[in-house]
């Protein structure tokens, strides 16, 4: 099994463990993605993935030190719950546009000229984007 396949399998195993646990923020995110029309597999895969520019300060920091923590919390007006992912980040130079294409149809109104222009500019320079994959080593939750 190739290295990136092992990483993907490890991430999906962690996601599955979190989904089996008591109700958690991971499960809430998963349910929200399913409601938005993502398949079960897509929802599992989208947890822990981000897209950004290859020259962003985020990428520079990750290249210097790949240890990261990602915290996902409820809105301040809601009951406090959160999930924190501790681990390392991998920077992938492939797949950014494909991931963006899947996400924008779910979350953006592409009839908005500003949104459409942003998407078009990304598609004109896909080599300027990358995907950040979180490889969790620990997941912490609070609430519910």
NUZARO-721327 format. One record per residue (C-alpha): x, z, y. Coordinates in steps of 0.1 Angstrom, whole numbers. Example, Ala and Ser with C-alpha at 12.3 -4.5 7.8 and 13.67 -1.06 7.14 Angstrom:
+-------+-------+-------+
|     x |     z |     y |
+-------+-------+-------+
|   123 |    78 |   -45 |
|   137 |    71 |   -11 |
+-------+-------+-------+
END
This chain:
+-------+-------+-------+
|     x |     z |     y |
+-------+-------+-------+
|     0 |     0 |     0 |
|    14 |   -10 |    34 |
|    22 |    17 |    59 |
|    -7 |     8 |    83 |
|   -31 |     8 |    53 |
|   -19 |    43 |    43 |
|   -24 |    55 |    79 |
|   -59 |    40 |    80 |
|   -67 |    56 |    47 |
|   -55 |    90 |    59 |
|   -75 |    88 |    91 |
|  -106 |    78 |    72 |
|  -101 |   107 |    48 |
|   -99 |   131 |    77 |
|  -130 |   116 |    93 |
|  -149 |   119 |    59 |
|  -138 |   155 |    56 |
|  -151 |   163 |    91 |
|  -184 |   145 |    83 |
|  -188 |   166 |    51 |
|  -182 |   199 |    70 |
|  -209 |   218 |    88 |
|  -224 |   200 |   118 |
|  -196 |   191 |   141 |
|  -189 |   170 |   172 |
|  -174 |   144 |   148 |
|  -207 |   141 |   130 |
|  -225 |   138 |   164 |
|  -202 |   110 |   175 |
|  -207 |    93 |   141 |
|  -245 |    96 |   144 |
|  -244 |    82 |   179 |
|  -223 |    52 |   168 |
|  -248 |    45 |   140 |
|  -277 |    47 |   164 |
|  -259 |    22 |   186 |
|  -258 |    -3 |   157 |
|  -224 |     2 |   142 |
|  -221 |     1 |   104 |
|  -211 |    33 |    86 |
|  -176 |    17 |    81 |
|  -173 |     6 |   117 |
|  -183 |    41 |   130 |
|  -157 |    58 |   107 |
|  -130 |    34 |   119 |
|  -138 |    37 |   156 |
|  -132 |    74 |   156 |
|   -96 |    79 |   169 |
|   -89 |    44 |   182 |
|   -83 |    35 |   219 |
|   -74 |     3 |   238 |
|   -51 |     3 |   268 |
|   -25 |   -18 |   286 |
|    10 |   -22 |   270 |
|    27 |   -10 |   302 |
|     3 |    19 |   310 |
|    18 |    54 |   315 |
|    -1 |    65 |   284 |
|    18 |    40 |   262 |
|    51 |    49 |   279 |
|    45 |    86 |   272 |
|    35 |    78 |   236 |
|    66 |    58 |   230 |
|    87 |    87 |   244 |
|    68 |   113 |   224 |
|    41 |   102 |   200 |
|    26 |   137 |   196 |
|    -9 |   138 |   211 |
|   -41 |   158 |   213 |
|   -74 |   142 |   219 |
|  -103 |   165 |   230 |
|  -139 |   153 |   229 |
|  -164 |   176 |   245 |
|  -200 |   177 |   255 |
|  -212 |   172 |   291 |
|  -207 |   203 |   312 |
|  -245 |   208 |   314 |
|  -249 |   210 |   276 |
|  -242 |   237 |   251 |
|  -204 |   239 |   246 |
|  -191 |   221 |   216 |
|  -159 |   201 |   211 |
|  -136 |   186 |   186 |
|   -98 |   183 |   192 |
|   -76 |   160 |   172 |
|   -39 |   169 |   171 |
|   -15 |   144 |   156 |
|     6 |   114 |   164 |
|    -2 |    80 |   179 |
|     6 |    45 |   167 |
|     7 |    16 |   191 |
|    -6 |   -16 |   177 |
|    -1 |   -49 |   195 |
|   -29 |   -66 |   175 |
|   -66 |   -62 |   175 |
|   -73 |   -51 |   211 |
|   -95 |   -80 |   220 |
|  -114 |   -78 |   188 |
|  -121 |   -41 |   193 |
|  -131 |   -47 |   229 |
|  -155 |   -74 |   219 |
|  -172 |   -50 |   195 |
|  -174 |   -22 |   221 |
|  -185 |   -41 |   252 |
|  -217 |   -54 |   236 |
|  -227 |   -18 |   227 |
|  -217 |    -1 |   260 |
|  -216 |   -27 |   288 |
|  -242 |   -47 |   306 |
|  -224 |   -81 |   306 |
|  -250 |   -95 |   330 |
|  -231 |   -73 |   356 |
|  -206 |   -97 |   372 |
|  -180 |   -70 |   377 |
|  -181 |   -61 |   340 |
|  -180 |   -98 |   329 |
|  -151 |  -105 |   352 |
|  -132 |   -75 |   338 |
|  -138 |   -87 |   302 |
|  -128 |  -122 |   311 |
|   -95 |  -110 |   327 |
|   -87 |   -90 |   295 |
|   -93 |  -121 |   274 |
|   -70 |  -142 |   296 |
|   -41 |  -118 |   289 |
|   -46 |  -103 |   254 |
|    -8 |   -98 |   251 |
|   -11 |   -72 |   279 |
|   -33 |   -49 |   257 |
|   -26 |   -27 |   228 |
|   -46 |    -4 |   205 |
|   -36 |    33 |   202 |
|   -44 |    47 |   168 |
|   -46 |    84 |   164 |
|   -32 |    98 |   131 |
|   -46 |   133 |   130 |
|   -27 |   161 |   113 |
|   -52 |   188 |   124 |
|   -88 |   188 |   136 |
|  -103 |   217 |   154 |
|  -139 |   222 |   164 |
|  -159 |   247 |   184 |
|  -197 |   252 |   186 |
|  -226 |   245 |   163 |
+-------+-------+-------+
END
